[in-house]
Amino acid sequence: MQIHLSNSTTQNIVFFYRDPNTNLLHNAEIPSGRQVTIGRKNWTAGHADKVVRQVQAFGGHDAAEVHGKIERFHGLLYRVDGIIEAEEIVEGNEHVKVMQNDRSVEQAVNSVLATDRAVNVDKGRRRVKRTEIEVAQLVPQGSKPTGDEVHFTVAVDPEGADKIVKRAITT
């Protein structure tokens, strides 16, 4: 059995795995938007299953899952004894973008909360009226805005609670 691995990110991935027969370390370099084949035709289903578990531990998902919602997807798709279609790689890239956007928002929220806590440590009293962070995606020089750029602010509730007030900014 052979396993096809696909990279749906914009970066190159090097996937390390142990050969199920020899337990020796191997790697597969997967260029952005491409797929490679690992394994040997003489691998049994048990051998393929051992490597699939390694792919899953690395964050990989079965290519059939790409049509639904994927949690914590880092861009690695696999399929046992079959190729991964180009549409699945493109759809996987969309899942990667969603995960990256969610992570960016989460980090902005964490940074505004940390800033607020660091500034307001004076005997339980607030020392500032409002803590707010603005996040704006930069457009590369020479490019025109598409209208899909990220631009929002995150503010801590003026009462000092760990409530977040999110406000989208239209440009």
N, C-alpha and C positions, 0 to 999 in steps of 0.2 A: 504494500500500500504506500502511496505517496501522499504528502500533505502539501497543499498550495498555501503559501503565506502571501498576504497582500498588505501594502503600506498605503493607507489613505491619508497620510499627513503630508505636509510640504517639506518635511525633513527626511533624511535618510535614516533608516533603522538598521542596527546590527542586532540580530536575535541570536542569543546563545542557548544551546540545548545540549543535553547529554544523549548520545546514541544509545538506544535501548538494548542493543546487543553487547556493546563493549564498555559502556558507561564512560566513554571518552567524550571530552568536550568538543563540540563543533559549533560553527556559527554560520549564519546566513545573512548576507548583506542585502537589504531590500531597499532599492532606490525609491524615492518619492513617486507615488502613483503607479507603482509596478508590482508585480508578483513574482515569486520564485518558488521552485519546487524543492522540497527536502524529502529525505527518506529514500528507501530502496524498494524496488518492486517485490523483493522477497520479504518485506516487513509484513508481519501478521497484524490482525486487528488489535491485538494486545500491545504490540510495539507502537503502532500509531496512537493508541490511547495514552500511552506513557508520554509521548511527545506532545499530544494535544493538551494534556494536563499542564505541561511546562509552558505551552503557549498561553493557556488561560491564566496561569500564575503571573505571566508577563503582562497581562492585561488584554490579551487577544480574545476575540469573539468569533463565533461561527458566522460565516458570511450570510447564512439564512436569517440571522437575527437582525441584520442591518435594516430590514424593512419595518421594524417596530421601534420602540423606544429602547435605547441602550444606556444603561447607567455606567458611569465611569469608563468611558471609552477613550482609549489613547491612540487609536488608529490602526491597530493590527487585526487583520481578518484572517481566518483560515477556512479551508475546506478539505476534507479527506476525499481522495480519489475523484476530484473534479476541479475545474478551473473556477476562478472567481470572475464574474462578469464585470465589465467596465462600469456599468451602471451601479453595481454594488460598491465599487471603490469610490465613485463620486458621492453616493449617498453616505458612505462611511465618512468622507471628508466633511459633509454637512454636520454629521454627529460630532465630529471633532471640534468644529467651529462653535457649536452650541455649548459643548463642555468648556471650551476656552472662555467664552463669553460669561458663562455662569461663574467660572472660577474668578474672572476679573471683577465681577460685581461682588462676589464674596470677599475678595481681598480688599476692595474699596470699603466695604462695610466694616471689616475688621480693623482697617487702619483708622477710620474715623472714630470707632469706639476706643481704640488704644490711645489715640491723641486726646480724646475727651477725658479719659481716665488719668492720663499723665498730667494734664493741665489742671484738673479739678481735684487735687488731692489735699486741699486745705481744710482739715477738720470737718469733712463732710459737707462743707459749703461750696457752692459753685463759684469759681473765680472768673469765669467767662460766661457771657450771655448765651452764646450759640457756637457749637463746633460743627463745621461743614467742610466737606471735601468735594471738589468738582472734578469729574473725570471727562476728558474730551479726547477723542481719537484724532490723531494728527493725520492730515492728508499728505502723502508724499509730494515733494516738490515736483512741479510739472504735471501733476495729476489734477483732475477735476473731482470735486465731491460727488458722490453717488447718491447721497441722501440716506444711506444706510449706516453712516458713521455713528459711533457711540458718543453721546454727550448727555451727562446727567449729573446731578448733585446728590450727595448723601449727607444728611444732617442728623445729629443726635437730638432727641427730644429736649426742649428747653428746661423741662422739669428735672433732667439729669437721669431719667430712667434709661434702661438699655433698649429703648424703643427707637426704631429708625424711621425717619421721615424721608421718603424717596420722592424726588421731583424730577420729571423729565424736562429737558430744555430743548425747545425747538429752535433750530437755527435757520 
